[in-house]
Amino acid sequence: MSALFNTAMAVESSELRLDTLATKVVSDDMMALLFEKRPARKSLLAALHVALSLVEEHIRLRRTKVLMASGPSGEAVDRSLIHVIRSCLINRELVDTLLFGASVYYRQGEVFTHVISSLDMDVLLRLLQAKSPGQAAFTTAWQAIWVQAFLKVCQEDQLDLGLISTLLEAGAPVEHSAGTCFLHAASTFQLPLLKMLGSKVVDETLFSSAFSSAVDRSEEEGTEPHHIPTLQYLLRNGAKSRVVFETVHAAAAPCKLPALQMLAETTGVDETLFTFVFDQVIRREDVWHTTDHVRVVELLPEHGATGEPVAALLLMASTATLKDDAPSLPVDVLLGGKRERQLQGRRSRPDGGGV
């Protein structure tokens, strides 16, 4: 051993670059001894890169393990991991060797994220399984990596809900980066996935954001029947903020019947929302006599629109000049069954009281 140590010291004191020690020229024992005595970060990083570039897979893996045993810095390991992935030198044991020595890679996080997003699913899953978000080193940079990785899992053509559930139980950060995965599930109307992710969402504002995204996508594609359950789920589970009112207002002003029909069919929606919508609808005199407008007018009182807006519409209906080809405004429906019964009762009073 002393002879080996002396040889190592002689090599170290020469002008030879230490990264050459990672090639086949130097024995594993000598390389391990040299890096034990001189764990210079730059030298070790260079040596790792050379080792990872070796053609022979078994030598590449063996030399990497020797270098990893010398305790390289987290930065060196992270750079090497990127090098391995970019070079398509994907070997499960090699990736594992690097991953379990990796720390948070914060200086080139965007590069790392880009690399992660381009990985094959097999390698991606190994990354997810190897670096649990519950570990102490799980910080913002690794969180971003998990979001990219988890998003890719959620975007697969054939969703593996069992795998997604496992990752969620492991602590996948659904709410990080404004709930990227949650918003994706909402805007693509994948209700089973949305419910699974929604069970982990604490911030209710995400439901409002997701509702807005889903409505926008529905408007782009044209409202389809399979869109409705997703929108209703979001409404029932917290999408009741200003975003929802703005979205509803946008639908009410031009009397977009599908969107309002969806609202009307959703149980658990605050009734004041319908009164708000109704108020917006009756102010659109320019579309008063269109078929959709009348259908919206018929729809809303049945689902909770009450008070002054309804009375205002009745007044407008009594004074409006209808076009010859316009549908009649359904005053009896506007009043609603309960209000109509009240009025009938007042008309039939002995004192002859009326409206």
C-alpha positions in Angstrom: 0.0 0.0 0.0 2.9 2.4 0.8 4.3 1.9 -2.7 0.9 2.7 -4.2 0.7 5.8 -2.0 4.1 7.0 -3.1 3.2 6.5 -6.7 0.0 8.4 -6.2 1.8 11.3 -4.6 4.3 11.4 -7.5 1.4 11.6 -10.0 -0.3 14.2 -7.9 2.8 16.4 -7.8 3.3 16.3 -11.5 1.6 18.6 -14.1 -0.8 15.8 -15.2 -4.4 16.9 -15.1 -6.3 15.0 -12.5 -9.2 14.2 -14.8 -6.9 11.8 -16.7 -7.0 9.7 -13.6 -10.6 8.8 -14.4 -9.5 7.1 -17.6 -8.4 3.5 -18.0 -4.7 4.4 -17.6 -4.8 4.6 -13.8 -6.1 1.8 -11.6 -9.2 2.2 -9.5 -7.2 1.8 -6.3 -4.8 4.6 -7.2 -7.6 6.9 -8.4 -9.5 6.4 -5.1 -6.4 7.1 -3.1 -5.5 10.3 -5.0 -9.0 11.7 -4.7 -9.1 10.7 -1.0 -6.0 12.9 -0.5 -7.0 15.7 -2.8 -10.8 16.2 -3.2 -10.5 19.4 -5.2 -14.0 20.3 -6.4 -13.0 21.4 -9.9 -10.7 18.4 -10.4 -13.3 16.0 -9.1 -16.0 17.5 -11.4 -13.6 17.1 -14.4 -12.8 13.6 -13.4 -16.5 12.7 -13.1 -17.2 14.1 -16.6 -14.3 12.1 -18.0 -15.5 9.0 -16.2 -19.0 9.4 -17.5 -17.8 9.9 -21.1 -16.0 6.5 -21.2 -17.4 4.2 -23.9 -17.3 1.0 -21.9 -20.4 1.0 -19.7 -19.0 -1.2 -17.0 -15.8 0.9 -16.6 -17.9 4.1 -16.7 -20.1 2.9 -13.9 -17.1 1.5 -11.8 -15.1 4.7 -12.1 -18.1 6.9 -11.3 -18.8 4.9 -8.1 -15.1 5.3 -7.0 -15.3 9.1 -7.5 -18.7 9.3 -5.8 -17.2 7.5 -2.8 -14.7 10.3 -2.4 -17.5 12.7 -1.5 -17.9 15.2 -4.3 -19.7 18.4 -3.8 -23.4 18.5 -4.5 -22.8 20.9 -7.4 -20.3 18.5 -9.0 -22.8 15.7 -8.8 -25.7 17.8 -10.2 -23.6 18.9 -13.1 -22.6 15.3 -13.7 -26.2 14.2 -13.6 -27.1 16.7 -16.3 -24.1 15.5 -18.3 -25.3 11.9 -18.0 -28.9 12.7 -19.1 -27.9 15.0 -21.9 -25.4 12.4 -23.3 -28.1 9.7 -23.2 -25.8 7.6 -21.0 -28.8 6.4 -19.2 -28.0 3.4 -17.1 -30.2 2.8 -14.2 -27.4 2.0 -11.8 -25.4 5.0 -13.0 -28.4 7.3 -12.5 -29.0 5.9 -9.1 -25.4 6.4 -8.1 -25.5 10.0 -9.1 -29.0 10.7 -7.8 -28.4 9.6 -4.3 -25.4 11.9 -4.1 -27.1 14.9 -5.7 -28.1 18.0 -3.8 -30.2 20.9 -4.9 -29.0 22.2 -8.2 -29.8 25.9 -7.9 -27.3 27.7 -10.2 -28.7 26.2 -13.4 -32.1 25.3 -12.4 -33.7 26.3 -15.7 -31.3 24.0 -17.5 -32.0 21.1 -15.2 -35.8 21.7 -15.6 -35.4 21.7 -19.4 -33.5 18.4 -19.2 -36.0 16.9 -16.9 -38.9 17.8 -19.2 -37.3 16.0 -22.1 -36.7 12.7 -20.4 -38.3 9.4 -21.3 -40.9 8.3 -18.9 -38.8 5.4 -17.5 -36.0 7.6 -16.5 -38.4 10.2 -15.3 -40.0 7.8 -12.9 -36.6 6.8 -11.5 -35.9 10.5 -10.8 -39.2 10.9 -9.0 -38.7 7.7 -7.0 -35.1 8.5 -6.1 -35.5 12.1 -4.9 -38.4 12.1 -2.5 -39.9 15.6 -1.9 -40.0 14.7 1.8 -36.2 14.8 2.1 -34.5 17.7 3.7 -32.8 18.8 0.5 -36.2 19.3 -1.2 -36.2 23.0 -1.9 -37.5 25.3 -4.6 -35.2 24.0 -7.3 -36.2 20.4 -6.7 -39.8 21.4 -6.4 -39.6 22.9 -9.9 -38.2 19.6 -11.1 -41.0 17.7 -9.5 -43.6 19.9 -11.1 -42.1 19.3 -14.5 -41.8 15.6 -13.9 -45.3 15.3 -12.4 -46.8 17.4 -15.2 -45.3 15.0 -17.8 -46.8 12.1 -16.0 -50.2 13.8 -16.0 -49.9 14.7 -19.7 -49.5 11.1 -20.8 -52.1 10.0 -23.4 -52.9 7.0 -21.2 -53.1 8.3 -17.7 -51.8 5.9 -15.0 -54.0 7.1 -12.1 -52.4 4.5 -9.8 -49.0 5.9 -10.4 -50.2 9.5 -10.0 -51.9 8.5 -6.7 -48.6 7.0 -5.5 -46.7 10.1 -6.4 -49.3 12.3 -4.6 -48.9 10.2 -1.5 -45.1 10.7 -1.8 -45.7 14.4 -1.6 -45.8 15.6 -5.2 -46.3 19.4 -5.0 -49.6 19.9 -6.7 -49.9 23.6 -5.6 -46.4 24.6 -6.6 -45.9 26.9 -9.6 -49.6 28.1 -9.4 -50.9 24.5 -9.5 -49.5 23.7 -13.0 -50.8 20.1 -13.0 -54.1 21.1 -11.5 -54.7 23.8 -14.1 -53.7 21.4 -16.8 -56.2 18.8 -15.6 -59.0 21.5 -15.5 -58.3 23.0 -18.9 -58.2 19.5 -20.5 -61.4 18.4 -18.7 -59.9 15.3 -17.2 -62.2 15.0 -14.3 -60.8 11.8 -12.6 -57.4 13.4 -12.5 -58.8 16.7 -11.4 -60.5 15.1 -8.5 -57.4 13.2 -7.5 -55.3 16.4 -7.6 -58.1 18.4 -6.0 -58.0 16.2 -2.9 -54.5 17.6 -2.2 -55.3 21.2 -2.9 -55.4 23.5 0.1 -55.5 26.9 -1.6 -59.1 27.4 -2.7 -58.0 30.2 -5.1 -56.7 27.4 -7.3 -60.2 26.3 -8.0 -61.2 29.7 -9.2 -58.1 29.9 -11.4 -58.8 26.4 -12.8 -62.5 27.4 -13.4 -61.4 30.4 -15.4 -58.9 28.4 -17.4 -61.5 25.7 -18.1 -64.2 28.2 -19.1 -61.7 29.9 -21.5 -60.8 26.5 -23.1 -64.5 25.6 -23.3 -65.2 28.9 -25.1 -62.3 28.2 -27.6 -63.5 24.7 -28.3 -67.2 25.3 -28.1 -68.9 24.1 -25.0 -69.2 20.3 -25.1 -71.3 18.0 -22.8 -68.1 16.5 -21.3 -66.9 20.0 -20.2 -69.8 20.5 -17.9 -68.9 18.0 -15.1 -65.5 19.5 -14.8 -66.8 23.0 -14.5 -69.4 21.9 -12.0 -66.8 20.1 -9.9 -64.7 23.3 -9.7 -67.8 25.4 -8.7 -68.8 23.0 -6.0 -65.3 22.9 -4.5 -64.3 26.5 -4.0 -64.5 28.4 -7.3 -66.6 31.2 -5.9 -64.3 34.1 -5.9 -64.2 37.3 -8.0 -62.8 35.2 -10.9 -66.1 33.2 -11.1 -68.2 36.4 -11.0 -66.1 37.9 -13.8 -66.4 34.7 -15.8 -70.2 34.6 -15.3 -70.5 38.2 -16.2 -68.7 37.5 -19.4 -71.2 34.8 -20.2 -74.2 36.7 -19.1 -73.6 39.9 -21.0 -73.9 38.3 -24.5 -76.4 35.7 -23.0 -74.1 32.6 -23.6 -76.7 30.0 -22.8 -74.4 26.9 -22.5 -72.3 28.5 -19.8 -75.3 29.8 -17.9 -77.1 26.5 -18.3 -74.1 24.8 -16.7 -74.3 27.2 -13.8 -78.0 26.6 -13.3 -77.5 22.8 -13.3 -74.8 23.0 -10.7 -75.9 22.2 -7.2 -74.3 24.0 -4.3 -73.8 27.3 -6.2 -74.5 30.5 -4.1 -78.0 31.7 -5.2 -76.8 35.3 -5.1 -74.7 34.4 -8.1 -77.9 33.9 -10.2 -79.3 37.2 -9.0 -76.0 38.8 -10.1 -76.2 37.1 -13.5 -79.9 38.0 -13.9 -79.1 41.7 -13.2 -76.5 41.6 -16.0 -78.8 39.9 -18.4 -81.7 42.4 -18.1 -79.4 45.3 -18.8 -78.7 44.0 -22.3 -81.5 45.7 -24.2 -79.6 45.3 -27.5 -80.2 41.5 -27.3 -83.5 41.5 -25.5 -85.5 39.8 -28.1 -83.0 37.1 -29.2 -83.9 33.5 -28.6 -81.0 32.9 -26.3 -81.8 36.0 -24.2 -85.3 34.9 -23.6 -84.2 31.4 -22.7 -81.7 32.8 -20.2 -84.4 35.0 -18.8 -86.6 31.9 -18.4 -83.8 29.9 -16.8 -82.4 32.1 -14.0 -85.5 32.7 -11.8 -86.0 29.0 -11.6 -82.6 28.7 -10.0 -82.5 31.4 -7.4 -82.6 34.8 -9.1 -84.8 36.9 -6.9 -85.5 40.5 -5.7 -85.1 43.8 -7.5 -83.6 42.4 -10.7 -86.7 40.3 -11.4 -89.0 43.2 -10.6 -87.0 45.4 -12.9 -87.3 43.0 -15.7 -91.0 42.8 -15.3 -91.2 46.5 -15.6 -89.1 46.5 -18.7 -91.2 43.7 -20.2 -94.4 45.6 -19.6 -93.1 48.7 -21.4 -91.0 47.1 -24.2 -92.1 47.3 -27.8 -91.7 43.8 -29.1 -90.6 43.1 -32.7 -93.0 41.2 -34.8 -90.7 38.2 -35.2 -89.4 38.3 -31.6 -90.3 35.7 -29.0 -92.6 36.8 -26.2 -91.1 37.5 -22.9 -92.4 34.8 -20.4 -93.7 37.0 -17.6 -95.2 34.1 -15.8 -91.9 32.3 -15.8 -90.1 35.5 -14.7 -92.3 35.7 -11.7 -91.4 32.1 -10.8 -93.9 29.6 -9.3 -93.7 30.8 -5.8 -94.0 34.5 -6.7 -96.9 33.8 -9.0 -98.8 31.9 -6.2 -98.2 34.9 -3.9 -99.6 37.3 -6.5 -102.6 35.1 -7.2 -103.3 35.0 -3.5 -103.2 38.7 -3.2 -105.6 39.1 -6.2 -108.1 36.8 -4.6 -108.2 38.6 -1.3 -111.8 39.9 -0.3 -110.6 43.4 -0.2 -109.6 43.2 -3.8 -105.9 43.9 -3.2 -103.7 43.5 -6.2 -100.3 44.2 -7.4 
